[in-house]
Amino acid sequence: GEDGLKSDYSLSVYASEERILNNNNKLLFGLRIVDKEIIIPLFSYLMNRNNGYTYRVSYSAGYRNPSIKELYYQWLGHNPHIYGNPNLKASKNDYFSFSLDKRTDINDFSVDFYRNDIKDMISTDHIFVDGQEELHYKNYEQVVMYGINVHYYRKITDKLKLKFVYNLTDAESKSNEILEGISRHALRLNLDYAMLNRVKIIANIKYSGKKNMFDQQLAMIGEEQPITNLSAYSLLDMYMI
């Protein structure tokens, strides 16, 4: 309920270099310096093969300072109340990925395997003060996210095109509440059919698997498994242009 001014400053300098090697492979490396002391590396190596496939191996480190909102927010008009935390630490992460793809005139295919190891991830925590639920920003010690992303596009005929995207996502953490809202399986399918010269029929199908939700009320009363589920769902959308 008071007017005030909060400021936060951060300086980041980034430099990278890309080299095309004799075999037409590409090497990319870089460094980012944050606040004069934190050095964050980046490395990526792209391999081209005669079979039309390209392979990429990459590693990057990440760094994120807490935002002004996460540090100093106080929204007492919201239910539950939301409070920032001026003692938040910056989040750091190590991201590893391996991908392959192949592109032709009628096909576009790629698959990506990744692992993201996050330390001091910033998110909200539900707590109860005098029976009143509140949201406080905090650091979570470690969260590991990993999964597979698949993309496929095919021009079946001059009139019919198919696009397919599948995501497999999983995560691990000592804190169950930070894992809520993640669908392990997600699928999107798009069909585009040119029925006439000026008429298109488009169909979109979306599927999202069940999600875990951390039930704060069950946790407060000491329930051993304070996890509830949101059911999986699918959507079908068809329209004509």
Buried (B, 14 or more C-beta within 10 A) or exposed (E): EEEEEEEEEEEEEEEEEEEEEEEEBBEBBBBBBBEEEEEBEBEBBBBBEEEEBBBBEBBBBBBBBBBEEBBBBEEEEEEBBBBBBEEBEBBBBBBBBEBBBBEEEEEBBBBBBBEBBBBBBBBBBBBEEEEEBBBBBBBBEBBBBBBEBBBBBBBEEEEBBBBBBBBBBEBEBEBBBBBBEBBBBBBBBBBBBBEEEEEEBBEBBBBBBEBBBBBBEBBBEEEEEBBEEBEBEEEEEEEEE
